[in-house]
C-alpha cells in the first residue's frame, strides 16, 4: 500500500518572481509528489501582480492568498514596530487554521520577514523550518530581535549561504546545532550558454560590437544601482562601446526611486548608454543577451541568484566583495570581486572585461563548470527532502 504524502505548508512573504520567490517555486515543483503534498501561502498586504501565484497554478501547486504578518521596511522604526506586533495575532490565527485544516506535517517559512508560519506552527505544535534569505545588519535592535525570534520559533533553520548563517550566529550562537546551509540552486538546462539573446539585443538596439552589462534585480537602495552608475561614468572614457541594461522594478509604492536613478543617469551624462528594461520574466534570454553580469550591492548580498544564473549561462561576473558572492564567485577565474565603496574598482573591472573578449569567454566557461559542480538542484532538493523527513519522523516519535 502506497504511503500517503506528507502535507507541507510553505508560508512566503511576497507574490512576485524575484530571488526568494523563484527559489520557493523551483523547490516545491521539484519535490517528490509521492512523499510530499505542498500548499503555498502568499500575503495580501501589498498590491502584487500575483506572478508567483500564477506560476504555482501553472505547475499544479496549490496556493492561497492570506492576510498575515510580514515584516516590511516600513515597520523597522521603533514607533512603527508595535503596529506590526498588533497585526500578528489575527494573521497567525489564519495560518494556524490552515495548518489544522490541512493537517500539516511541517511548516516551512520562506524568508525571515514572514512570521505567521513560525508563530502558528508553535501554537499548533507542528515542526517548523525557517528558511532565511536575508542578511539584516541595521537597525541593530531589529537584527537582534529577528535572530532571537528565529532561534526561539524554529526546530531547524536553513541559511542560503554561510554569510547568512554567520550573521545569525553572531547574535544567536545557540542556533549552531540547528542551523544548516543549503545553497540556492539554478536550473542549468534552462540557463545555458547555448541560449540565444540576439532578439533581445536587437530589441534594445545593442549592436554586435557593443559590450552589454546587465544589472539585474529589484531596484532598491541597497542593491547599488546608483553606485553602478557612478562606476559606469568612470569606465566609459576608456570603454566607449560599453552599454548597460537595468532589469527589474521597484517595490509597489516606491516608483520615485526609479525616477531618481534615471535623473542621476541624466546628471552623470550616461543616460544614452543605459537601457531601462523594467521587470521581465525571460531571464535565460536576458543572460544570453548580456556580455557581463554586474551585482553592485552596497550591503552584503545574502546569496545573489543572478550571479549563478549568469555563470550557468557562461557569462563572467563582477560583484561587490561581501556576502554571498564571496562563496559563489571565484575571483580571477569566474569573475571580479570589487570594493562596495570604491566605484573606481568596479569601473576598472568593467574596462578590463570590456577590452578582453577572450577573458570573458574563458571566465564564462569556468563559471558554467563551477555552477554545474556546486549549485545544482539535485543537491538542493535532496537536502530539503532529508531535512523534512528527519523532522517529521522525529516529531512523530514524541
Secondary structure as the mmCIF struct_conf table of DSSP 4:
data_model
#
loop_
_struct_conf.conf_type_id
_struct_conf.id
_struct_conf.beg_label_comp_id
_struct_conf.beg_label_asym_id
_struct_conf.beg_label_seq_id
_struct_conf.end_label_comp_id
_struct_conf.end_label_asym_id
_struct_conf.end_label_seq_id
HELX_LH_PP_P HELX_LH_PP_P1 UNK A 2 UNK A 5
STRN STRN1 UNK A 6 UNK A 12
BEND BEND1 UNK A 13 UNK A 13
BEND BEND2 UNK A 15 UNK A 16
BEND BEND3 UNK A 18 UNK A 18
HELX_RH_AL_P HELX_RH_AL_P1 UNK A 19 UNK A 30
BEND BEND4 UNK A 31 UNK A 31
TURN_TY1_P TURN_TY1_P1 UNK A 33 UNK A 35
STRN STRN2 UNK A 36 UNK A 43
BEND BEND5 UNK A 45 UNK A 46
HELX_RH_AL_P HELX_RH_AL_P2 UNK A 51 UNK A 58
TURN_TY1_P TURN_TY1_P2 UNK A 59 UNK A 60
STRN STRN3 UNK A 62 UNK A 66
STRN STRN4 UNK A 70 UNK A 70
HELX_RH_3T_P HELX_RH_3T_P1 UNK A 73 UNK A 75
BEND BEND6 UNK A 77 UNK A 77
HELX_RH_AL_P HELX_RH_AL_P3 UNK A 78 UNK A 102
TURN_TY1_P TURN_TY1_P3 UNK A 103 UNK A 103
BEND BEND7 UNK A 105 UNK A 105
STRN STRN5 UNK A 106 UNK A 110
BEND BEND8 UNK A 111 UNK A 111
TURN_TY1_P TURN_TY1_P4 UNK A 112 UNK A 113
STRN STRN6 UNK A 114 UNK A 114
HELX_RH_AL_P HELX_RH_AL_P4 UNK A 116 UNK A 124
TURN_TY1_P TURN_TY1_P5 UNK A 125 UNK A 125
STRN STRN7 UNK A 128 UNK A 132
BEND BEND9 UNK A 138 UNK A 139
HELX_RH_AL_P HELX_RH_AL_P5 UNK A 140 UNK A 152
BEND BEND10 UNK A 153 UNK A 153
BEND BEND11 UNK A 155 UNK A 155
STRN STRN8 UNK A 156 UNK A 159
BEND BEND12 UNK A 160 UNK A 161
HELX_RH_AL_P HELX_RH_AL_P6 UNK A 162 UNK A 171
HELX_RH_3T_P HELX_RH_3T_P2 UNK A 173 UNK A 178
STRN STRN9 UNK A 179 UNK A 181
TURN_TY1_P TURN_TY1_P6 UNK A 188 UNK A 190
BEND BEND13 UNK A 191 UNK A 191
TURN_TY1_P TURN_TY1_P7 UNK A 193 UNK A 194
HELX_RH_AL_P HELX_RH_AL_P7 UNK A 198 UNK A 204
TURN_TY1_P TURN_TY1_P8 UNK A 205 UNK A 205
TURN_TY1_P TURN_TY1_P9 UNK A 208 UNK A 209
BEND BEND14 UNK A 210 UNK A 210
STRN STRN10 UNK A 211 UNK A 216
BEND BEND15 UNK A 217 UNK A 217
HELX_RH_3T_P HELX_RH_3T_P3 UNK A 221 UNK A 223
TURN_TY1_P TURN_TY1_P10 UNK A 224 UNK A 224
HELX_RH_AL_P HELX_RH_AL_P8 UNK A 225 UNK A 236
TURN_TY1_P TURN_TY1_P11 UNK A 237 UNK A 238
TURN_TY1_P TURN_TY1_P12 UNK A 240 UNK A 241
STRN STRN11 UNK A 242 UNK A 247
HELX_LH_PP_P HELX_LH_PP_P2 UNK A 250 UNK A 251
TURN_TY1_P TURN_TY1_P13 UNK A 252 UNK A 253
HELX_RH_AL_P HELX_RH_AL_P9 UNK A 255 UNK A 268
TURN_TY1_P TURN_TY1_P14 UNK A 269 UNK A 269
HELX_RH_3T_P HELX_RH_3T_P4 UNK A 271 UNK A 273
STRN STRN12 UNK A 274 UNK A 278
BEND BEND16 UNK A 279 UNK A 279
BEND BEND17 UNK A 281 UNK A 281
HELX_RH_AL_P HELX_RH_AL_P10 UNK A 283 UNK A 289
BEND BEND18 UNK A 291 UNK A 291
STRN STRN13 UNK A 292 UNK A 295
BEND BEND19 UNK A 298 UNK A 299
STRN STRN14 UNK A 301 UNK A 301
BEND BEND20 UNK A 302 UNK A 302
HELX_RH_AL_P HELX_RH_AL_P11 UNK A 305 UNK A 312
TURN_TY1_P TURN_TY1_P15 UNK A 313 UNK A 314
STRN STRN15 UNK A 316 UNK A 320
BEND BEND21 UNK A 321 UNK A 322
STRN STRN16 UNK A 323 UNK A 323
TURN_TY1_P TURN_TY1_P16 UNK A 324 UNK A 324
HELX_RH_AL_P HELX_RH_AL_P12 UNK A 325 UNK A 328
STRN STRN17 UNK A 331 UNK A 331
TURN_TY1_P TURN_TY1_P17 UNK A 332 UNK A 334
STRN STRN18 UNK A 335 UNK A 338
BEND BEND22 UNK A 340 UNK A 341
HELX_RH_AL_P HELX_RH_AL_P13 UNK A 343 UNK A 355
HELX_RH_AL_P HELX_RH_AL_P14 UNK A 357 UNK A 374
BEND BEND23 UNK A 375 UNK A 375
HELX_RH_AL_P HELX_RH_AL_P15 UNK A 377 UNK A 397
#
